[in-house]
Amino acid sequence: MLIEYKTMDGPVSFPKGLTVMPVNMNAKQSAHEKARVDIHPWMIRRDMAQILAIEEQSFEFPWPEEEFDRCRNKLNCLSMVSECREKIVGYMVYKCHNNYIALLNVAVHPEMKGRRIGEQMVEKLKSKLSSERHRKIIIKVRETNLGAQLFFREMGFKAISLLRDYYDVTEEDAYVMQYHYSQKSVIENRKMKKMRRTA
């Protein structure tokens, strides 16, 4: 689905067709095969050309470079970058609040969708949760973005509320989805990961 422009504190953005199977960057590998990626817990200046290219291909109203710079300059706004064979294939931007993490932007290279790169980044973000500090992850998903809704439901998120007329351009509603840390969620998450590995 198409996403309108958003800012760091505004609507979260998700790629069009987040779960659609693509053509691979590496023709020798199956589109269903999990990509082996290195996930770095930072976004640096030299990454920006590749990140902006993915952003442009992923969103109808992409973040400008200034928005990424604004995030990188805030202490509580963090990021991660996924690399495969020394090429950036995905990234995530999130903001840490007192007791929760707000997911602001996540995208995967169009030719690498379906390779579980988004899943690996979300799992990495989940690993930052604990009972002592950040206990949940919050995201806002466009009402018509069924692909993102299904993806995050598979990752253990639940819709907890509806924001009416949340998006300025289309006046579309947004679902607030939440992943809450608990011992039960940790066990369920391990079960889901095991099922994915054996699928």
C-alpha positions in Angstrom: 0.0 0.0 0.0 1.1 3.6 -0.5 2.3 5.6 2.4 2.2 9.4 2.7 5.1 11.5 3.9 5.9 11.2 7.5 8.2 12.8 10.0 10.1 11.4 12.9 7.3 12.1 15.4 4.5 11.6 12.9 3.0 8.6 11.1 5.2 5.5 10.9 6.0 4.3 7.4 6.0 0.8 6.0 7.1 -0.3 2.5 4.6 -1.0 -0.2 3.9 -4.7 -0.4 5.9 -5.5 2.7 5.4 -9.3 2.4 5.2 -9.7 -1.4 7.7 -12.2 -2.9 10.2 -10.4 -5.1 12.8 -11.1 -7.7 16.1 -11.9 -5.9 19.3 -9.8 -6.1 21.1 -13.2 -6.2 19.5 -15.4 -8.9 21.2 -18.5 -7.5 19.2 -18.3 -4.2 15.5 -19.1 -3.8 13.1 -16.2 -3.0 11.9 -18.3 0.0 15.4 -18.7 1.4 16.3 -16.7 4.4 18.9 -14.1 3.5 22.1 -14.1 5.5 22.6 -10.5 6.6 24.8 -8.6 9.0 22.8 -6.2 11.1 24.7 -3.1 12.3 23.2 -1.0 15.2 23.9 2.3 13.5 23.3 4.3 10.3 26.3 6.3 9.1 26.8 9.0 6.5 28.4 6.7 3.9 25.2 4.5 4.1 22.9 7.3 3.1 23.1 7.0 -0.7 21.9 3.3 -0.6 19.4 4.0 2.1 17.8 6.9 0.2 17.6 4.8 -2.9 15.7 2.1 -1.0 13.5 4.7 0.6 12.6 6.2 -2.8 11.7 2.8 -4.1 9.6 1.8 -1.0 7.4 4.8 -0.3 5.2 7.2 -2.2 6.2 10.0 0.1 9.7 9.0 1.2 11.8 10.7 4.0 14.2 13.3 2.7 17.8 13.0 3.7 17.2 15.8 6.3 14.7 13.6 8.2 17.3 10.9 8.5 19.9 13.4 9.6 17.5 14.7 12.3 17.0 11.2 13.6 20.7 10.5 13.6 21.3 13.7 15.7 18.9 12.7 18.4 20.2 10.7 21.3 17.0 8.7 21.8 16.5 8.0 18.1 18.4 4.9 16.9 18.7 2.8 13.8 19.9 -0.4 12.4 21.2 -1.4 8.9 21.1 -4.8 7.3 23.9 -5.7 4.8 24.1 -8.7 2.5 27.4 -9.1 0.5 28.5 -5.6 1.5 25.3 -4.0 0.1 22.6 -2.4 2.2 19.3 -4.4 1.8 17.3 -3.0 4.7 17.1 -0.5 7.5 15.1 0.5 10.5 14.7 3.7 12.5 13.2 3.7 16.0 12.8 6.1 19.0 13.3 5.0 22.6 10.9 6.5 25.2 10.9 5.9 28.9 9.2 2.5 28.8 8.6 1.7 25.2 10.1 1.9 21.7 8.4 3.6 18.8 9.1 2.1 15.4 9.3 5.0 12.9 10.6 3.6 9.6 11.5 0.2 8.2 12.2 -0.8 4.7 13.7 -3.7 2.7 15.2 -3.5 -0.8 12.4 -4.3 -3.2 14.5 -7.1 -4.8 15.1 -8.7 -1.4 11.6 -8.9 0.0 10.4 -12.3 1.0 13.9 -13.2 2.3 13.0 -12.5 6.0 15.2 -9.5 6.3 12.4 -7.4 7.9 11.8 -10.3 10.3 15.4 -10.4 11.3 15.4 -6.6 12.1 12.2 -6.9 14.1 13.7 -9.8 16.1 16.8 -7.7 16.7 14.5 -4.8 18.0 12.6 -7.2 20.2 15.9 -8.3 21.8 16.2 -4.7 23.2 13.1 -5.2 25.4 13.2 -6.1 29.0 11.0 -6.1 32.1 13.2 -3.4 33.7 13.0 -0.7 31.0 11.6 -0.8 27.5 8.7 -3.3 27.8 6.9 -2.8 24.5 7.2 -1.8 20.8 4.6 0.5 19.4 3.9 1.0 15.7 1.2 2.8 13.7 -0.1 1.1 10.5 -2.4 2.4 7.9 -5.8 0.9 7.9 -5.5 -0.3 4.3 -2.0 -1.6 4.6 -3.0 -5.2 5.1 0.5 -6.4 4.2 2.1 -4.6 7.1 -0.7 -5.6 9.5 -0.3 -9.3 8.6 3.5 -9.1 8.8 3.5 -7.6 12.3 0.7 -10.0 13.5 3.0 -12.8 12.5 5.8 -11.1 14.5 3.6 -11.2 17.6 2.1 -7.7 17.5 -1.5 -7.0 18.4 -3.8 -4.1 17.4 -4.7 -2.2 20.5 -6.5 0.9 19.2 -7.6 2.9 16.2 -6.6 6.5 15.4 -9.3 8.2 13.4 -8.2 10.4 10.4 -4.6 10.0 11.4 -3.0 10.7 8.0 -3.2 14.3 6.8 -3.4 13.7 3.0 -5.9 10.9 2.9 -7.6 11.3 6.3 -7.1 7.5 6.7 -7.3 5.7 10.0 -4.3 4.1 11.6 -4.1 1.0 13.8 -1.8 1.2 16.8 -0.1 -2.2 17.1 1.9 -3.3 20.0 4.4 -6.0 21.0 4.6 -6.4 24.8 7.5 -8.0 26.5 6.6 -10.8 28.9 8.0 -14.2 29.8 5.1 -15.7 27.9 5.9 -13.6 24.8 9.5 -14.7 25.0 8.5 -18.3 25.0 6.0 -17.8 22.2 8.6 -15.9 20.2 11.0 -18.8 20.5 8.3 -21.2 19.3 7.5 -19.1 16.3 11.2 -18.8 15.4 11.6 -22.6 15.6 8.5 -23.1 13.4 10.0 -20.7 10.8 13.3 -22.5 10.8 11.6 -25.9 10.1 9.0 -24.6 7.6 
